[in-house]
């Protein structure tokens, strides 16, 4: 899973605000191009559009300062807009409409190649963002997957995207951190509007949020995660600066952050929880069926319906069960498929003795896979990456692994987060496929390479389609044998288990949000049909409830990439080179699946 920053770059969709992601407000700079631009020569039009995209991105970063921070642009590290307000949403709508009008006034006629792809992506995502405004995701700004409190922890701990290297860095966080009480108040206002409108979170999710906030609340600043920057203050700071910053951070944390987070915690516990709903499906919300169908189209970049995706999932589960039965034969297991799942879940040989042993295992995979990676890839990113355990405050609800991209300036590497919570459930057979997905050649290759594509507009370098991004991550898992892993049949089972898990997502996500499935029904389906632990099944079920449609992207994207690879192999025969194919898939960054398919078809045709 790829971690996205608090404020996302292009898709100015108010639906994203439900996950704590802000949209961007209007800027008054710039003028509308004349209608005659649409008849300009293609080269002139492409140049005009490139100039507009550059202006647009500058406004994105200025109006979305947290996006800039995650990107590694430190100009706005002291700023935090109140993206929960109606004024911000109204400005976001005006921003989107204005930039859409400016780009459409130039028009696509005569554009080719990357110029046409960039135009179509920009226009389609802006239109999607405007279309999504009918759905009031802003009324549900908090769930167990993210809230203003957890984002504050990610930024203010001293180990995330917010830099703490200079005195100015420390002053920047004082200014930004001081805004969180205002955001908390606005989030509460939005939740109260949701309560009045019947747009509220399921109770099953919100009972998880109170302990998350409790874990961050401490009696005094020195005991909190937010004290980390003070504990690691650079030695070259002057004594005066050290004393001033220490006092200021203590005041900000004790007097602002902790009281406001306690206020949110008490509001959720005392007012919001009693108003939450027993249902879990998005289709149970007002306009919920259309809302879910919209999410599905956006996430998969296809026109597949929830019913069609549900059936694809059932078919894939049956196919992968067949592959796992072959693994059972290979290891000589005598018993049913369900008994094999139980064995893989419970046998002690697959457990780690300690968190240190788990992390050492993952770090050992890096050198092993790097030995073979050039056999499959000619494009490699310049940026490095680190392996870190998921922070304790969010581990209980976090995925088994996740990836955060590097900063643009190269000062911060990509980060592969490994979840060590409930250690006995983190299996050895799960390591190789998870590494391939999150690190090399999965998310780290794709996201870092995309950021390094200097010829693309910034909105493409730092944006992306979930179906492509997560589809690539799952596709990368299929390359294990070619990269020297999956030599043990139990490790190969780990790959098939995770492919199965993504197929199960097609069944359960659509089941939850379009077929009246309950949380308990989803968990039971997962346990009956896979080797996942109850801890993981519960966390995953609740993730699908919190992010309707997001989990569909993995398998739908991967199926398309596998289809394109098989097509290329069939048509090119001995001339098929996996390095060329993978370069073709990666070299233009994230694309909608239909655009990717057309591009690969052109590449195949160009090979003669």
KAJO-V554275 format. One record per helix or strand of 3 or more residues. SS is the DSSP state (~ for helix, > for strand). FROM is the first residue (numbers start at 1). TO is the last residue. Records with the same first field share a line. If there is no record, write none. Layout:
SS: FROM-TO, FROM-TO
This chain:
~: 14-19, 35-39, 42-63, 65-71, 74-76, 86-106, 113-134, 137-139, 148-156, 167-177, 180-197, 203-216, 221-223, 225-231, 239-275, 282-284, 288-300, 306-331, 337-346, 348-350, 355-370, 373-375, 392-395, 423-425, 428-438, 443-451, 458-461, 466-477, 481-483, 489-514, 519-529, 534-546, 550-575, 578-586, 593-606
>: 385-389, 401-404, 414-418
